[in-house]
Structure formats: structure tokens, C-alpha cells
Amino acid sequence: MAEFRITDTVDITDVVCPVTFVKAKVALEELEEGDILSIHMNDGEPVQNVPRSIKEEGHRVLKLIHNEDGTYDLIVQKTEA
């Protein structure tokens, strides 16, 4: 993750869809345009749905990192939609 300067991190491993996207969206809304958010999430529905929903909101998905523990970190840059 060294190639990105992470502005903030949100952990959504404790919630299920569709609340996963809601928590990610709220975290993005608190950032400034150009800021980068790391979203820590579980495998399964969150990995399938959150990146797609983030793109539909107009933000940039920079990277999806598969962690050793079965979770993922989604790196997103906020853009003005």
C-alpha cells in the first residue's frame, strides 16, 4: 500500500450487505476530493458489491488487496460526482 497515501480507513467487517456500502459511502462523504480511503472488508458479498457501488457513485477504485486472513482492503479515491 506504499504507493498510496491513505487519508482514512474504515472497517466494515462487522456488518453485512447492504450496510457495508452505506458505511463505506458515509466514510467517503467525510473526505475531501482526491483523498484516499482504505475499506477493510470480508470476502463474499462485500467484495462483489462494494467496489461496483463505489464506481457507480463516481469514485475511483485504485486497488483491491487480498489479505492473508481472507479479508480485503479496497483502496478508493474520492472524486466529485
C-alpha positions, 0 to 999 in steps of 0.5 A: 500500500506504499504507493498510496497515501491513505487519508482514512480507513474504515472497517466494515467487517462487522456488518453485512450487505447492504450496510457495508456500502452505506458505511463505506459511502458515509466514510467517503462523504467525510473526505475531501476530493482526491483523498484516499480511503482504505475499506477493510472488508470480508470476502463474499458479498462485500467484495462483489458489491462494494467496489461496483457501488463505489464506481457507480457513485463516481469514485475511483477504485485504485486497488483491491488487496487480498489479505492473508486472513481472507479479508480485503482492503479496497483502496478508493479515491474520492472524486466529485460526482 
